[in-house]
Amino acid sequence: MGPPSGGLCFVERKARRAGCAFKVALLMFCRERGLPHPGFLMLDTPLLTYREPLHSAAGPLSADEQAIKSTFLKDYFFAHLSSLGALGQIIVVENVDLPSRIAEMIAAAMFGKVPRPR
């Protein structure tokens, strides 16, 4: 059975976060041990759980989405990635706004229908 209309099921969201964590850990592991690594990561919507309920066809947030949204996970996620800059380049394709203190520390590009000031 596929995901519900307009969103990912609970297990797929957990797998997405686990896959992201594994990729980041692998970069760290290889760099710390002098092992080969391409030196960049491409993370596609690792914070998908943070979809906006008012602008989503998937409807209101589920209980697990609401629990995660009420934490500072997004802030810690981007802060951790920004601390890894010396290990390689990390490209994150995401649908959330960066925390303001992180946006000042990194190079970010916004793509969308409506132009937004940087």
FENRA-V271669 format. One record per residue. RES is the residue in three letters. SS is DSSP state (H for helix, E for strand, L for the rest). OMEGA is omega in whole degrees, 0 to 359 (NA if undefined). Layout:
<<RES/SS/OMEGA> <RES/SS/OMEGA>>
This chain:
<<MET/L/183> <GLY/L/180> <PRO/L/177> <PRO/L/182> <SER/L/175> <GLY/L/181> <GLY/L/178> <LEU/L/177> <CYS/L/183> <PHE/H/183> <VAL/H/179> <GLU/H/178> <ARG/H/178> <LYS/H/180> <ALA/H/179> <ARG/H/179> <ARG/H/179> <ALA/H/179> <GLY/H/178> <CYS/H/180> <ALA/H/180> <PHE/H/181> <LYS/H/179> <VAL/H/179> <ALA/H/179> <LEU/H/176> <LEU/H/180> <MET/H/181> <PHE/H/182> <CYS/H/182> <ARG/H/181> <GLU/H/183> <ARG/L/179> <GLY/L/179> <LEU/L/181> <PRO/L/175> <HIS/L/181> <PRO/L/178> <GLY/L/175> <PHE/E/175> <LEU/E/173> <MET/E/182> <LEU/E/183> <ASP/E/179> <THR/L/179> <PRO/L/181> <LEU/L/184> <LEU/H/179> <THR/H/184> <TYR/H/179> <ARG/L/180> <GLU/L/184> <PRO/H/181> <LEU/H/183> <HIS/H/185> <SER/L/176> <ALA/L/182> <ALA/L/178> <GLY/L/183> <PRO/L/180> <LEU/L/174> <SER/L/182> <ALA/H/180> <ASP/H/178> <GLU/H/180> <GLN/H/179> <ALA/H/180> <ILE/H/181> <LYS/H/182> <SER/L/178> <THR/L/176> <PHE/L/183> <LEU/H/181> <LYS/H/180> <ASP/H/180> <TYR/H/179> <PHE/H/182> <PHE/H/177> <ALA/H/179> <HIS/H/179> <LEU/H/181> <SER/H/179> <SER/L/183> <LEU/L/184> <GLY/H/181> <ALA/H/182> <LEU/H/182> <GLY/L/180> <GLN/E/179> <ILE/E/180> <ILE/E/180> <VAL/E/175> <VAL/E/188> <GLU/L/181> <ASN/L/179> <VAL/L/175> <ASP/L/177> <LEU/L/171> <PRO/L/187> <SER/H/181> <ARG/H/178> <ILE/H/181> <ALA/H/179> <GLU/L/186> <MET/L/188> <ILE/L/173> <ALA/L/181> <ALA/L/177> <ALA/L/180> <MET/L/176> <PHE/L/179> <GLY/L/180> <LYS/L/183> <VAL/L/179> <PRO/L/179> <ARG/L/178> <PRO/L/179> <ARG/L/NA>>
